């Protein structure tokens, strides 16, 4: 699979002749535009995990002529922005639901913020997990009550994800959380069966270098922490290779 960073939690994956675009709220390097114009794909799916401004950009409407399906979290249905999209090309998903066609199977999970997360299996057998804003949100200046609630919410959802298999997992490692930025990621990689890990939701922070605790949670787990829009990697099933 070819994986290209757009911005924040935005990525484009090319799996054979299928394109999967996630949370494309901005694409300063013009990655999706270039792929769209080139047209060397059979299917184009655009996923949005929730309606936050840094995940849902209305410019993705311009891809409508070649889009196979827009797959949106159900909270987006209530926004004014979605009214410009063609209704017949949208599938809204609530948590713990499934949708499929001949090219992909999609399962949704809950989030610890707004919206959902996605697990996708393509017809080639590739499995991709995109967490959206699912994370252990431990803010250093939060109240004890909110910190306890955040932990309970995260652990409740992790029970649903226990043992989940995926070739690539995209997960927040948000620098705003300070010393807690890896907390959710460590639990996630320790309790799932993901073959690789991509850090996201890190705009305006330096490139993430995993701590010893993270590396110990899943030894020899390939990881990638993109920094600049347009960065690209090839995942060959064992490691990330520079294009």
Secondary structure, 3 states (H helix, E strand, C coil): CEEEEEECCEEEEEECCEEEEECCCCCCCCHHHHHHHHCCCCEEEEEECCCCCCCCCHHHHHHHHHCCEEEEEHHHHHCCHHHHCCHHHEEEECCCCEEECCCEEEEEEECCCCCEEEEEEECCCCEEEECCCCCCCCCCCCCHHHHHHHHHHHHHHHHHHCCCEECEEEEECCHHHHHHCCHHHHHHHHHCEECEEEEECCCCCCCCCCCHHHHHHCCCCEEECCCCCCCEEEECCCCEEEC
